Amino acid sequence: MPRRSHQILLVVSILWVSWLLMMLLHESGHVLGAVLTGGDVQRVVWHPAAISRTDVQPNPHPLFVVWAGPLIGSLVPLVVAAVASMIRAGFAYLLWVWAGFCLIANGMYIGLGVIHPVADAAELLTLGTPRWLLAVFGLVTVLGGFWIWDRVSPKLGFGSKTQPVRETHAWVTFALAVVVTAMGIALGDRGL
C-alpha cells in the first residue's frame, strides 16, 4: 500500500474512533455526574448511527450532570495523552489527536449554544448558565484542540515538517475503529 494510502487510512480511522470515543466519554461524564449527585440514569444511547445522549430521571442536580459531560469529555483525554507522552509511548501522538478532537467537539457543541442552543447547551442556558460562559468554554477548548492538532499534524503526514506515517499505526488504528464501531452497534442503546 503506498504511503498516501496509509495516511488516509490513519487519518480517517483516528477521526472515526475519536468521534465514537468522544461521545462515549462525554456520556460517561453525564453518568458519573448523575451517580455522584444521586440521579437515576434511565438510558444511555451510544451508537455509531446516532448522536449520543444520557437520560437521567430523577435528576436532583441537573446543572452538575450537564456540565460533567463536556468537562469529563474534554479533560480525561488530555490526561490520558499527557500520561502517554510522559512514559514516551510511541503512539502518544494518536492520543493527542483524540484529545484535540474531544476539545474541539465538546467546545463547538457547548460554544455554539450561544448562537443555536441545542441539547446540553440549551439545558445549560435553561438552568441559568450565562451565555458568556458557554462562549468562553467553547473558545478555549476549540482553540486548544486546534493548537494540539497543529502540534501533532506532522506525524499524520501534514505540514512543512512532515514525518512518515507509520503503517503499523494506520492498521492498528483501523482495527481499533472497527472494534469500537462493533461495540457501539452491540451495546449502543441501553436502558438501565
N, C-alpha and C positions, 0 to 999 in steps of 0.2 A: 504494500500500500504506500503510495507516495506521501511525502511529508505533509502536503497541504491537506490530504485526506485525514491524517492523524490529528491535525489542528482542528479541522471541522468536527471530527468525532469527539475530541476532548471538549471543545467549547460547547457544543450542543448538549453533550452528556452532563457537563458540570452545571450548566444553566438549568437543565430539566431537573436534575436531582436537587439543586439548590432551591428551586421553586417548591418541590414536594416537601423537602425537609424544613423549609421556612414555614410553610403552612402548618406542618406537624408541631414544630416548636412554638409557634405563635399560639396554637390551640392548647398546647401543654401549659403555656403561661396562664391562659384563662382557667384551665382546670386547677392548676396549683393555687391561683388566686381564690377560686371558689372553695377549695378544700381548706385553705388557711383561714377563711372567714366564715366557715360554717354554711356555705352554699351547697346546694344539691345539684350535681351535674346530671342532667337528664339525657343529653345526647351530644356526641362529638362526631362531626362529619369531617372526614379527611379522605378524599378520594381524588384520583388523578383527573377525573372528568367533572369535578365540582369545586366551587370555592368553599374553603373550609369554614366551619363555624362550631361554636360551643353553645349549647343551651343550658342555662342554669336557672332552676326554679325550685325552691325559693332562693333568692339572691340577696342576703342581708347587707352586703357591701358592694353594690354593683360598680361603683367608680373604681375601687381597688381591683376588681375582677377584670374590668375592661382594660385598664392600664397595664395589668400584668401580662396580657398578650403581647403587645408591641415592645414592652420593656424586656421581658424574658427573651422574646424573639429576636431582639437586637443585641442584647448583652451576652447571652450564652455563646453564640458563635464567635464573638470577639475573644472570649476567654479560651475557648477550645483552640482557636487558631494561634493565640499567643502562647499557649502551653506547647502546642506542636512546634512552634518556632523555637521556643526555649530549649526543647530537647533535640532540636535540629533534625526533625523528621523531614525526609526528602519530599514528602507530599504536602508539607505545610502550606505551600502557595495555593493549593486547591482549597484548603480550609479557609484561607484568606479570601478567595473568590466567593465562597459560600457566605462568609461573614459580610463582605461587601454587598452581596445580593440581599441578604437579610436586612441590612441597614437601609438600602435603597427601597426595598419593597415595603417594609414597615413604615419608613419615613414618608413615602408617597401616599400610602394608604391613610395615614393619620394627617399628614400635612395638607393634602388636597381636600381634606374635610373642611378647611376654611372656605373653599370655593364651592365644593359639591359634597356636602356631608352624607355619607352612606355608612351603614353598618356600625362599626366601632366608633368612627368619628362622629356620626350622628348621635350615638348614645352618649359619648363623652360630652358633647355640647348640651344635650338634654339634661345631663347630670350636673351641669354648671361649670364645666371646664371652659376657661376663656379661649376664644379663637386664637389669640396671640400665642398661647401655649402650644396649640396644635401646630401653628406655623413654625415656631422655634424648633419643636421636636422634629418636624419634617425637614427643615432646612439643615439642621445639624446632622441628622442621620443620613440624609441623601448625599450631602457634600462629603461626609465621612466615607460613605460607601464608594463613591466615585474616586475619592483620593486613594482608597485601598486598591481598587481596580487598576488605577493608573500605576501603582507601585508593582503589581504582580503581572501586568499585561505582557511584559517581555517573555515571561515563562510560558505564556499561552501563544507565543509567536507573533505578538503585535509590538509596534513601536520601533524606534530607531535602534534600540539595543536588544533586538530580538534574539532569543535563545532557542535552540532546537526543542521542539515539542517531544516529550518522552512518549514513545509508542506504548510502553507498558502502562503509563498513567492514563493514556487515552482509552485503552481497552479495559482497564480496571474500573475507570470511571463509568464507562458504558455499561459494564456488568452491574455496577452498583445502581445505576439508573434503572436497569431492568428489574433488579431485585426490589428496589424501593417502590417502583411502579406496581409490581405484583403484590407487594404488601398492602399498598393503598387500595388496590382493587379488592383484595381479600378481606381487609379489615376496615375499610374506609367509612362506613356509615353505621355507627354503633349507638344504639340506645343503651344507656347504662341503668 
